[in-house]
Amino acid sequence: MIKQFILLSFVMAVGICADDGLKVADLNSVKCDKEALGQLVLELKDDEFGKVCSLLIAKDDTLVLEQYFGKANADKRHRARSHTKSMTSYVVGKAIEQGKIKSVNDPILKYLPEVDASKLLPGVEKITIKDCLSMSAGLRGSKKNKQPKGLKKDTLIPWILQDWTEELVTGERKFSYSYSDPIIISHVLFNATGKTIEQMAVEHFFNPMGIKDYKFRTLGTGLSNPIDNMELRSRDLLKLGLLTLNGGVWNGKQLLNKAYIDEATTAHATVNKMESYGYFWWINQIKVKGKTYEVKTAFGAGGQMIYVVPEFDMVVVFTAEKADKRKLLALLQDTIVPAFLIDE
């Protein structure tokens, strides 16, 4: 119990030290099950749920718990993996808001003049931006058909659509967590705006949110990698969750319209009985005290999670070297959310 008290006291202090635009509060000022949260921190420290690097919890727009494990710390960037896709979705929303892209219902070919439509499989011309954002373009290619080296900005998408694609799947089987759909979106964005994902993200989100330490990977095409490897601090991942929770508002300023965020984090494709997919965002379900609640999730391989739980005004961030997403979701459902419902 003494060990738990000392560690939990450290957890509370960490959230008070930094000044980067996040509201923080001592956990003692929050009504919650501190013993359960303290036990969770100890278990994470002992690697009982994998190699977790950080846990941050925001309740009512305020960071109330922050803990780092191993060599991680508040100032260290973490490879956020497919959170890059979720950020890309918001950049698409901004391009629509600016009028650079008319609608998610636009066919992708409207923004891909480098593609020769006469060389495409029938039906490819009907694929929309929405299809790609929801991983439902239906493009299927052979693993044997490897991408040639040296493809540039104007030749990669023609290769994907004209050469790599061997089949166009329609109907319920359209969803496939693919490489091609986000790559197509990155080229649509660049052709529509003249800017990369990184440039758009920094200008319209990172700068106004005080996110100063970041890294994107650039592909051989010269465009930002839309698939993975964006690096951010855990606190800055929490900011993206809070932006989502608050319908695009950060510190009183509307950075992205609420309608797009709601649409992006709503199910557009069914993945399995437990998961759905929006626009590069996942939608999960948790059951707490007999009721089912929706969780808007940015998921990155290896246990990189941003959980947004609107019904409880809560955002939870995990980063990890290696952790099972199912176990982390179970922690959210069975320990974290209930810890803040002790009077209900």
C-alpha positions as CSV (number, residue, x, y, z in Angstrom):
1,M,0.0,0.0,0.0
2,I,2.9,2.4,0.8
3,K,4.5,1.6,-2.6
4,Q,1.1,2.3,-4.3
5,F,0.6,5.6,-2.4
6,I,4.1,6.9,-3.4
7,L,3.7,5.9,-7.0
8,L,0.2,7.5,-7.3
9,S,1.5,10.7,-5.7
10,F,4.1,10.8,-8.4
11,V,1.5,10.3,-11.0
12,M,-0.5,13.3,-9.7
13,A,2.5,15.5,-9.6
14,V,3.6,14.9,-13.2
15,G,0.5,16.4,-14.6
16,I,1.0,19.6,-12.8
17,C,4.6,20.4,-13.9
18,A,4.4,21.0,-17.7
19,D,2.8,24.0,-19.4
20,D,1.8,23.1,-22.9
21,G,-1.8,24.2,-23.2
22,L,-3.3,21.2,-21.4
23,K,-5.5,21.8,-18.3
24,V,-4.2,19.7,-15.5
25,A,-5.5,18.8,-12.0
26,D,-4.3,16.9,-9.0
27,L,-6.0,13.5,-8.9
28,N,-6.9,14.2,-5.3
29,S,-9.3,16.9,-6.5
30,V,-11.1,14.4,-8.7
31,K,-13.9,12.0,-7.5
32,C,-12.6,8.6,-8.6
33,D,-11.4,5.2,-7.3
34,K,-7.8,6.2,-6.7
35,E,-6.9,2.7,-5.3
36,A,-8.0,1.0,-8.5
37,L,-6.1,3.5,-10.6
38,G,-3.0,3.2,-8.4
39,Q,-3.2,-0.6,-8.8
40,L,-3.5,-0.3,-12.5
41,V,-0.4,1.9,-12.7
42,L,1.6,-0.7,-10.7
43,E,0.4,-3.5,-13.0
44,L,1.4,-1.5,-16.1
45,K,4.8,-0.8,-14.5
46,D,5.3,-4.5,-14.0
47,D,4.5,-5.2,-17.7
48,E,1.4,-7.2,-16.9
49,F,-0.3,-5.9,-20.1
50,G,2.7,-5.8,-22.4
51,K,5.4,-3.2,-22.7
52,V,3.3,-0.1,-22.1
53,C,5.2,3.2,-22.3
54,S,2.6,5.7,-21.1
55,L,-0.9,6.1,-19.8
56,L,-2.7,9.5,-19.8
57,I,-6.3,10.1,-18.7
58,A,-8.2,13.3,-19.3
59,K,-11.6,13.7,-17.6
60,D,-13.8,16.8,-18.2
61,D,-11.2,18.3,-20.5
62,T,-8.5,18.0,-17.8
63,L,-5.5,15.8,-17.6
64,V,-5.8,14.0,-14.2
65,L,-3.5,11.0,-14.5
66,E,-0.2,10.8,-16.4
67,Q,2.4,8.0,-16.0
68,Y,5.4,6.9,-18.0
69,F,7.1,3.5,-17.9
70,G,10.6,2.3,-18.8
71,K,12.6,4.9,-20.8
72,A,9.5,6.9,-21.8
73,N,8.9,10.4,-20.4
74,A,6.7,13.4,-21.0
75,D,9.2,15.1,-23.4
76,K,9.9,12.0,-25.5
77,R,8.2,11.5,-28.9
78,H,6.6,8.1,-29.5
79,R,6.0,6.5,-32.9
80,A,2.3,6.7,-33.1
81,R,2.0,4.3,-36.1
82,S,-1.5,4.5,-37.7
83,H,-2.6,7.5,-35.7
84,T,-1.0,9.1,-38.8
85,K,-4.1,7.9,-40.7
86,S,-6.4,9.5,-38.2
87,M,-4.6,12.8,-38.5
88,T,-4.8,12.4,-42.3
89,S,-8.5,12.1,-42.0
90,Y,-8.7,15.5,-40.2
91,V,-6.5,17.1,-42.9
92,V,-9.0,15.9,-45.5
93,G,-11.8,17.5,-43.4
94,K,-9.9,20.8,-43.4
95,A,-9.4,20.6,-47.2
96,I,-13.2,20.2,-47.6
97,E,-13.8,23.1,-45.2
98,Q,-11.5,25.3,-47.3
99,G,-13.3,24.3,-50.5
100,K,-10.2,22.6,-52.0
101,I,-12.1,19.3,-52.0
102,K,-15.8,19.6,-52.7
103,S,-17.0,16.5,-50.9
104,V,-16.1,13.0,-49.6
105,N,-18.5,11.8,-52.2
106,D,-16.3,13.1,-55.1
107,P,-14.7,10.3,-57.2
108,I,-11.0,10.1,-56.6
109,L,-10.3,10.5,-60.3
110,K,-11.5,14.1,-60.1
111,Y,-8.2,14.8,-58.2
112,L,-5.9,12.4,-60.0
113,P,-5.3,13.7,-63.5
114,E,-2.2,11.5,-63.8
115,V,-4.4,8.4,-64.1
116,D,-5.4,7.2,-67.5
117,A,-9.1,6.2,-67.0
118,S,-9.1,4.0,-70.1
119,K,-6.6,1.6,-68.5
120,L,-8.7,0.9,-65.3
121,L,-10.9,-2.0,-64.4
122,P,-14.6,-1.2,-64.8
123,G,-15.9,0.4,-61.7
124,V,-12.7,2.0,-60.5
125,E,-13.9,5.3,-61.9
126,K,-16.7,5.2,-59.3
127,I,-14.5,4.9,-56.2
128,T,-15.0,8.0,-54.0
129,I,-12.9,9.7,-51.4
130,K,-15.2,8.3,-48.8
131,D,-14.5,4.8,-50.0
132,C,-10.8,5.3,-49.5
133,L,-11.2,7.0,-46.1
134,S,-13.3,4.1,-44.9
135,M,-10.8,1.5,-46.3
136,S,-13.6,0.4,-48.7
137,A,-12.3,1.2,-52.1
138,G,-12.3,-2.6,-52.9
139,L,-9.0,-2.6,-54.6
140,R,-7.2,-6.0,-54.6
141,G,-3.8,-6.7,-56.0
142,S,-1.4,-9.6,-56.0
143,K,1.4,-9.7,-53.4
144,K,3.6,-10.9,-56.2
145,N,3.1,-7.7,-58.0
146,K,5.7,-5.7,-56.0
147,Q,6.0,-1.9,-56.3
148,P,8.8,-1.0,-58.7
149,K,11.6,1.1,-57.3
150,G,11.8,4.8,-58.1
151,L,8.1,5.5,-58.6
152,K,7.5,9.3,-58.2
153,K,4.6,11.4,-57.3
154,D,3.0,11.3,-60.7
155,T,3.6,7.6,-61.3
156,L,2.7,5.8,-58.1
157,I,-1.1,6.1,-58.3
158,P,-1.2,5.1,-61.9
159,W,0.8,2.0,-61.0
160,I,-1.6,1.2,-58.1
161,L,-4.8,1.7,-60.1
162,Q,-3.7,0.5,-63.5
163,D,-1.1,-2.1,-62.9
164,W,-1.3,-3.4,-59.3
165,T,-5.1,-3.7,-59.1
166,E,-6.3,-7.1,-60.3
167,E,-9.8,-7.1,-58.8
168,L,-12.4,-4.7,-57.7
169,V,-14.5,-6.0,-54.8
170,T,-17.9,-4.7,-54.2
171,G,-20.6,-5.2,-51.6
172,E,-20.0,-6.2,-48.0
173,R,-16.5,-7.5,-48.7
174,K,-15.2,-4.1,-49.8
175,F,-13.5,-3.3,-46.5
176,S,-9.8,-4.1,-46.3
177,Y,-7.2,-2.5,-44.0
178,S,-5.0,-1.6,-46.9
179,Y,-1.9,0.2,-48.0
180,S,-3.4,1.6,-51.2
181,D,-6.4,3.5,-49.8
182,P,-4.4,6.0,-47.6
183,I,-1.8,6.4,-50.3
184,I,-4.5,7.4,-52.8
185,I,-5.9,9.9,-50.2
186,S,-2.4,11.5,-49.8
187,H,-2.2,12.2,-53.5
188,V,-5.8,13.5,-53.7
189,L,-4.9,15.9,-50.9
190,F,-1.7,17.1,-52.5
191,N,-3.3,17.6,-55.9
192,A,-6.2,19.4,-54.3
193,T,-4.2,21.7,-51.9
194,G,-0.7,21.7,-53.2
195,K,0.4,20.8,-49.7
196,T,1.5,17.6,-47.9
197,I,-0.2,16.0,-45.0
198,E,2.6,17.3,-42.7
199,Q,2.2,20.8,-44.0
200,M,-1.6,20.8,-43.6
201,A,-1.4,19.2,-40.1
202,V,1.2,21.6,-38.8
203,E,-0.5,24.8,-40.2
204,H,-4.1,24.0,-39.2
205,F,-3.7,21.7,-36.1
206,F,-0.3,21.5,-34.6
207,N,0.6,25.2,-34.5
208,P,-2.7,26.4,-33.0
209,M,-2.6,23.4,-30.5
210,G,0.9,24.1,-29.4
211,I,2.3,20.9,-30.8
212,K,5.9,21.8,-31.4
213,D,7.8,18.5,-31.3
214,Y,6.7,16.1,-34.1
215,K,8.1,14.1,-36.9
216,F,6.6,12.7,-40.2
217,R,8.2,10.3,-42.6
218,T,8.5,11.3,-46.2
219,L,8.1,8.7,-48.9
220,G,10.2,8.5,-52.1
221,T,7.4,10.4,-53.9
222,G,8.2,13.5,-51.8
223,L,4.8,13.3,-50.0
224,S,4.2,12.5,-46.3
225,N,3.7,8.9,-45.4
226,P,-0.1,8.7,-44.7
227,I,0.1,5.2,-43.3
228,D,2.2,5.3,-40.2
229,N,5.3,6.6,-38.4
230,M,4.1,10.1,-37.3
231,E,5.8,10.7,-34.0
232,L,4.3,12.8,-31.2
233,R,4.6,13.1,-27.4
234,S,1.9,11.3,-25.5
235,R,0.5,14.7,-24.3
236,D,0.1,15.8,-27.9
237,L,-1.8,12.6,-28.7
238,L,-4.0,13.5,-25.8
239,K,-4.6,16.9,-27.4
240,L,-5.9,15.1,-30.6
241,G,-8.2,13.1,-28.5
242,L,-9.5,16.2,-26.8
243,L,-10.0,17.9,-30.1
244,T,-12.1,15.0,-31.2
245,L,-14.1,15.0,-27.9
246,N,-14.9,18.7,-28.2
247,G,-16.0,18.5,-31.8
248,G,-13.0,20.3,-33.4
249,V,-12.7,23.0,-30.8
250,W,-9.3,23.8,-29.1
251,N,-9.1,26.5,-26.5
252,G,-12.2,28.1,-27.8
253,K,-11.2,28.1,-31.4
254,Q,-12.9,25.9,-34.0
255,L,-10.0,24.2,-35.8
256,L,-12.2,21.7,-37.7
257,N,-16.0,21.7,-38.1
258,K,-17.9,19.4,-35.8
259,A,-19.9,17.9,-38.6
260,Y,-16.8,16.4,-40.2
261,I,-15.4,15.0,-37.0
262,D,-18.8,13.4,-36.2
263,E,-18.9,11.9,-39.7
264,A,-15.2,10.7,-39.5
265,T,-15.8,9.0,-36.2
266,T,-19.1,7.3,-37.1
267,A,-19.1,3.8,-38.5
268,H,-19.1,3.5,-42.3
269,A,-17.8,0.0,-42.6
270,T,-18.2,-3.1,-40.4
271,V,-15.0,-4.8,-39.5
272,N,-16.2,-7.5,-37.2
273,K,-18.8,-8.0,-34.4
274,M,-16.8,-5.8,-32.0
275,E,-15.3,-3.1,-34.4
276,S,-16.4,-0.7,-37.1
277,Y,-14.5,1.8,-39.2
278,G,-15.0,5.5,-39.9
279,Y,-12.7,7.7,-41.8
280,F,-9.3,6.3,-40.7
281,W,-10.8,6.1,-37.2
282,W,-12.1,2.9,-35.4
283,I,-15.3,2.6,-33.5
284,N,-15.3,0.2,-30.5
285,Q,-18.0,-0.7,-28.0
286,I,-17.5,-1.1,-24.2
287,K,-20.0,-2.3,-21.7
288,V,-20.0,-0.6,-18.3
289,K,-22.6,-1.4,-15.6
290,G,-24.8,-3.2,-18.0
291,K,-24.9,-0.4,-20.7
292,T,-23.0,-0.3,-24.0
293,Y,-21.1,2.8,-24.9
294,E,-19.3,3.9,-28.1
295,V,-15.6,4.6,-28.1
296,K,-14.0,6.6,-30.9
297,T,-10.5,5.1,-31.3
298,A,-7.3,6.1,-33.1
299,F,-5.4,2.8,-33.2
300,G,-1.7,2.3,-34.0
301,A,-0.1,-1.1,-34.2
302,G,1.7,-2.3,-31.0
303,G,-0.7,-0.7,-28.6
304,Q,-0.8,3.0,-29.6
305,M,-4.3,4.1,-28.6
306,I,-6.3,7.2,-28.3
307,Y,-9.7,6.4,-26.8
308,V,-12.4,9.0,-26.9
309,V,-15.5,8.2,-24.8
310,P,-18.0,11.0,-25.3
311,E,-20.6,9.8,-22.8
312,F,-18.1,10.1,-19.9
313,D,-16.2,13.2,-21.2
314,M,-13.0,11.1,-21.2
315,V,-9.9,10.7,-23.3
316,V,-7.4,7.9,-22.6
317,V,-4.0,7.5,-24.3
318,F,-1.8,4.5,-24.2
319,T,1.6,4.2,-26.0
320,A,3.5,1.0,-26.0
321,E,6.4,-0.9,-27.4
322,K,4.2,-3.9,-27.7
323,A,0.7,-4.4,-26.2
324,D,-2.5,-6.2,-27.2
325,K,-5.2,-3.7,-28.2
326,R,-7.9,-6.1,-26.9
327,K,-6.3,-6.1,-23.4
328,L,-6.0,-2.3,-23.4
329,L,-9.7,-1.9,-24.4
330,A,-10.6,-4.3,-21.6
331,L,-8.7,-2.0,-19.2
332,L,-10.7,0.9,-20.4
333,Q,-13.9,-1.0,-19.9
334,D,-13.2,-2.8,-16.7
335,T,-10.9,-0.5,-14.8
336,I,-10.5,3.1,-16.1
337,V,-14.1,4.1,-16.9
338,P,-15.6,2.4,-13.8
339,A,-13.0,4.2,-11.6
340,F,-14.7,7.5,-12.4
341,L,-18.2,6.2,-11.8
342,I,-17.9,5.4,-8.2
343,D,-21.1,7.3,-7.2
344,E,-23.3,5.9,-10.0
